[in-house]
Amino acid sequence: MLRQLWTLTRGQRRPLVAALLLTLIAAGVGVAQPLAAKGVVDALTAHRPLLGPVAVLVLVLLAQAVIGAFAAFLLERTGERFVLGMRTGLVSHLLRIQMRAFDQLRVGDLMARASTDVAALREALTHVSVQIATNLCVALGSLVAMFVMDPVLMLLILGVLLTAGVVINGLSARIGRVSMTLQTAVGAISAGLERALSALRTVRANRAEQREIDHLAALSHRAYDAAVHSARLTAVIAPAAQLAINAAFVLILLVGAARVDQGALSLGALVAMLLYATQLAGPLTELMAGIASVNRAKGATERIQEVYALPTEDSGVPTAGRGTPRRQPPHRAPSTASLEIRDLRFGYSPDTPVLRGLSLTVPPHALVALVGPSGAGKSTAFALVNRFYEPWSGSIRIDGRPATDMGLKEWRSHIGWVEQDCPILHGTLRDNLRYAAPDATDDRLWQALDLVNLTHKVRRLPAGLDSEVGERGARLSSGERQRIAIARAVLARPRLLLMDEPTAHLDPANEAALTVNMHDLRQECALLVIAHRMSTIEAADTVVMLANGTAHATGTYAELLRTHPGFQRLVGGHSAGVNGARRS
Ligand SMILES: Nc1ncnc2c1ncn2[C@@H]1O[C@H](COP(=O)(O)OP(=O)(O)OP(=O)(O)O)[C@@H](O)[C@H]1O
C-alpha cells in the first residue's frame, strides 16, 4: 500500500521530503526548548547575565514557530499540487482512453474517481505520510536510547510492541478492503445520479422518480454501511495501541525491578526507561492511527490506479497517434477515392462479427448513401472510419493514404462527423460551431449557418452567436441541434464528411433544403451518409446497401430499385414506415 502511494507521489516528492525535514527540524527545535529554559533558570539562580540565555530561548521559540508554520504551508501546498497534478493527469488520461475500454465504464463513476477519490488520497499522501515519518523517527530514537541503556529490556518491549503491530496491521488491512467497498459505492452513487439527471425528462415521463430515488438511497446505504464498518475498525486501533504501551510499562516495571534487584540495571536507568516509554506512547499511537488512515485511502488509490491502467488510444495503436506521420511516397498516383474501405472485418466481441468483409469506395466529390436494416453495422463502419476501434483486418484509406500511415489526430483532421444524436456541448452557439475549427471567423460561422438554414433564427436571438445552448443543447430543438452539428462539421473543411442520418430530425422544408445543400457540399468534400430517408437516398450518386456486415449491393438508386429485391423491400419499408410518402 505504501509502495502504491509512493508511486502516486511522483512529481511531489521533493516538496514532500522538504516538508518532512522541516517538520522534523521543528520537532528537534522543540526538544531544545527545555534546555534553553533551563539555561535561563540556571543563569537566574547563579546571578549570571540573563541577556544571552533569554535571547537563545526567544530565538528557539521563534525558530520553532517560523519553521513549523513554513512546514505546515509547504505540506498544504504539496497537497494541493498533488490534487492538481492528479486531477489533470486523470482527466488527460480519461479523455484518451480507448473506446473499447470506455464502452465498459460508467461516466459518473469516472467523475467520482477524478473528484472524491483524489480528495480521499490527498490526506493520506500529505499529512498522514509526514505524520507517519516523523512519529517513526521519534519512536525509533526512543527505542535506540532504550537499547543503549538496557538491550534485554528493550528487546522485550519491542516484542510486545511488534505483537501489537501485527494485530493492528491486520485491522488496517481490513480497513483497506472496506475502504474499497466504500469508494466503489460512492462511485456508484455518482454514476446513478449521472444516469438519472442526464435523462431527467425520461425519468419524469415514466414516473420513475421514486424508483431512481430508492436506487440511489440503496447505494447510499451501502456506502454508509461500509463507512460505519471502517469507523468500527478504526475505533479499535487507538485502544489496541494504548493496550500495547500499557503492557510495555508493566513489563518495564516488573522486569526492570527484577533487573535492578539483580544489579543488572541502575535505578536511574529504570526511571529513564520509564520516561522513554512515556515519551513513546504518543508517537506510537499516532503512528498506528496514521497507518490506519493510509489503509483507508487504499480504495481510492486502487480506483485511481485502475484508471491509469486503462489503455489509451496512443498505447493501443502502435502505428498511429504518435510521432510524426510518415510522409507520402513522392510518386504516388493521384488517388481515385476520397475513402476506400477494403475487406473490413470487425466485431465488438471476438465471437460476434459485425462487419464481415466490408468494402466500399467514396470517389472525390461524391455523395454515397449507406443504407441497410437497423443493426446492420452502418454506425460501426463510421466508428471504424473515425478509428475509434481497430479493425480485426482490412484497410481504410483516405485520399489513397492508409490509416497506418497517419497519426490519429491527422487522420481525424480529414474527417467531419455528424453523429446520429448530434451532441451539443454546454456553452454558446459560437463555442459549439467553433469546436472543430477554433480559428473560424464570424463570417465563416454565418456562412455555415446559412448552409443549414439557421441564419434567420440565430439573427433573431438577442445574444446571436453568444446565445447559451444549455446542457446538451437543451435550449434547442432536435432539428436545430442537428443543423448546428452539421454546420460545426462543415466548418472544419474536412476532406470527407460522414453523416449519420442527417435529415432524421428535420421538417420537410429543412430536409429539402439540406438535400440541396448536400449537393453543394460536394464541391468541398466527399460525403458518406447513413440514410434512412428517401430524400437522402435518392439524392446520392451511389447507394451501398449493407447487409450481414458486407456491402450487399452497390449502384445508383434507380439501378438498385430496378434490380435488387432486398433494396426494394428496404425502400418500401422506409417509405411506409419512416417518412410516410416516397418522393419520386
Ligand atoms: N459499443 C458497442 N458495443 C457492443 N456492441 C455494439 C456497440 N455498438 C453497436 N453494437 C452492436 O453492433 C451491431 C451493429 O450496430 P450499429 O450501430 O453499427 O448498427 P446500425 O446499422 O448503425 O443500426 P441503426 O440503423 O439502428 O443505427 C448491433 O448489433 C449493436 O448491438
The ligand as a Tripos MOL2 file, in Angstrom:
@<TRIPOS>MOLECULE
LIG
   31    33     1     0     0
SMALL
NO_CHARGES

@<TRIPOS>ATOM
      1 N1        -20.2800   -0.0650  -28.4470 N.pl3     1 LIG1
      2 C1        -20.8350   -1.2480  -28.7600 C.ar      1 LIG1
      3 N2        -20.5360   -2.3390  -28.0110 N.ar      1 LIG1
      4 C2        -21.0560   -3.5380  -28.3230 C.ar      1 LIG1
      5 N3        -21.9040   -3.7620  -29.3590 N.ar      1 LIG1
      6 C3        -22.2520   -2.7260  -30.1330 C.ar      1 LIG1
      7 C4        -21.7290   -1.4220  -29.8710 C.ar      1 LIG1
      8 N4        -22.2440   -0.5720  -30.8140 N.ar      1 LIG1
      9 C5        -23.0370   -1.3330  -31.6190 C.ar      1 LIG1
     10 N5        -23.0240   -2.6130  -31.2100 N.ar      1 LIG1
     11 C6        -23.7240   -3.7310  -31.8610 C.3       1 LIG1
     12 O1        -23.2490   -3.8170  -33.1990 O.3       1 LIG1
     13 C7        -24.3040   -4.0780  -34.1100 C.3       1 LIG1
     14 C8        -24.3240   -3.0170  -35.2110 C.3       1 LIG1
     15 O2        -24.6820   -1.7860  -34.6250 O.3       1 LIG1
     16 P1        -24.6680   -0.4320  -35.4520 P.3       1 LIG1
     17 O3        -24.9750    0.6710  -34.5140 O.co2     1 LIG1
     18 O4        -23.4090   -0.3370  -36.2310 O.co2     1 LIG1
     19 O5        -25.8870   -0.6700  -36.4400 O.3       1 LIG1
     20 P2        -26.5850    0.3390  -37.4540 P.3       1 LIG1
     21 O6        -26.6370   -0.3350  -38.7670 O.co2     1 LIG1
     22 O7        -25.9270    1.6690  -37.4250 O.co2     1 LIG1
     23 O8        -28.0400    0.4130  -36.8080 O.3       1 LIG1
     24 P3        -29.1040    1.6370  -36.7950 P.3       1 LIG1
     25 O9        -29.5620    1.8360  -38.2140 O.co2     1 LIG1
     26 O10       -30.2140    1.1140  -35.9530 O.co2     1 LIG1
     27 O11       -28.4170    2.8320  -36.2270 O.co2     1 LIG1
     28 C9        -25.5750   -4.1060  -33.2940 C.3       1 LIG1
     29 O12       -25.9280   -5.4630  -33.1080 O.3       1 LIG1
     30 C10       -25.2200   -3.4720  -31.9770 C.3       1 LIG1
     31 O13       -25.9020   -4.0650  -30.9140 O.3       1 LIG1
@<TRIPOS>BOND
     1     1     2 1
     2     2     3 ar
     3     2     7 ar
     4     3     4 ar
     5     4     5 ar
     6     5     6 ar
     7     6     7 ar
     8     6    10 ar
     9     7     8 ar
    10     8     9 ar
    11     9    10 ar
    12    10    11 1
    13    11    12 1
    14    11    30 1
    15    12    13 1
    16    13    14 1
    17    13    28 1
    18    14    15 1
    19    15    16 1
    20    16    17 2
    21    16    18 1
    22    16    19 1
    23    19    20 1
    24    20    21 2
    25    20    22 1
    26    20    23 1
    27    23    24 1
    28    24    25 2
    29    24    26 1
    30    24    27 1
    31    28    29 1
    32    28    30 1
    33    30    31 1
@<TRIPOS>SUBSTRUCTURE
     1 LIG1         1 GROUP 0 **** ****
